């Protein structure tokens, strides 16, 4: 069930966003669980911030469901990381799939769509499946961090997100890691020995689908290894599903 606007006002969202800037991560996650229960869910692609969030939730006894978008073009290492994390956290991570298989996409749009129209490929394999999932929720909990890229610098910890403009549907987008640094994230992962994608150790600072992700040198923008050759640093799930209020 999608969030009803009478459940929370834009004014309350803004006030909570300011309050959460100074709240510990566990308390922010507890607010989401206490107020919305299983209608609040963590979406992760197994980047560092998502792992930290899941660990905090599990450690605090907050049974927030976790899901991931499986585009069916993920690295084998990513799929193995998912299995390792399920064992480590002792929870099931739901996989959300596109309507078309890669072969069905080839039949309709031709081979290697990501080389010709990466925006369309991302829309079909990530944006639309996520939009369908968000229609079941009230709160989408993400691992967005302001430090990741210029497009994410204005990320608020809590936002009212217009995720489906055509049907005028809203959801709360909770970004409790927005003010964390990359260094703090990876120090936490090392301290708690959380399994992570081994591609990070091979120069992949941000990991998506294998055709559109490459290793980059240390110190570059975290999103620099995505969609090389295109004026594109976002798949679209955080930028054109809707607009923020």
C-alpha positions, 0 to 999 in steps of 0.5 A: 500500500502506497503512503497516503499523504494524510499519514504525514505532512510535508512539514513533518517530513522537513522537521524530521529530516532536520532532526535526523541529521543529529540522530544515530543511525539505529534511532532513525531506522527504529523510527521507520520500523516503529511507525510503518513496520514492514511497509518500510523496507531497505533497498540495497545493491550491496554497496558499503552503506547498505551493508552498514544499514542492514547490520544496524537493523539486525543488531537492534532487532529491527526486522526491516525487510531487505530487497535488491534489484536483480537486473539479470546483468549483475556481476557473478561476484555481486550474486555471490555477495548476496548469498554471503550476506544472507548467511551472515545476517541470517535473513532473506533478501528479496530479488526484484526482477525486470519483466523481460529477460535479457534475451527478450529485451534483445528480441525487442530492442536488439543486442547490447541496448546499454551501448546505444541507449543506456537510459532505456536499458536502465528504465526497463531493468531497474526503474520500472521494477523498482516503481512496481515494488515501491507501490507496495511500500510506505518507506524506501530506505536507501544507502544514498550518501552526499559524498558520492557525487554532485547529483547526491549532494543535496540528499536529505535524510528524509524526503517525500518522494513523488515516485509515480507522477502518472498516478500521483503516488508518493513514498517516504524516501529515507536516506539515513546514511546521507551524512556518512563518509566513505571512510566511515562506512568502510571502517565500520564494515572492517570492524564488524567483518561484514562480507562485501563485494570483492570487486571493491578490492579491485578498483570498483568504487561503485558496482552496478551491471557488468556491461556499464561498470569499470574499475577507477583509480583511488580518489576519483568520484565514486560514480566515475566508473559507471556508464563510461562514454555517456553523460550519465552517472545515475541509473534513474531510480534516484533521479527520474522516478519522480520529484522530491518535495 
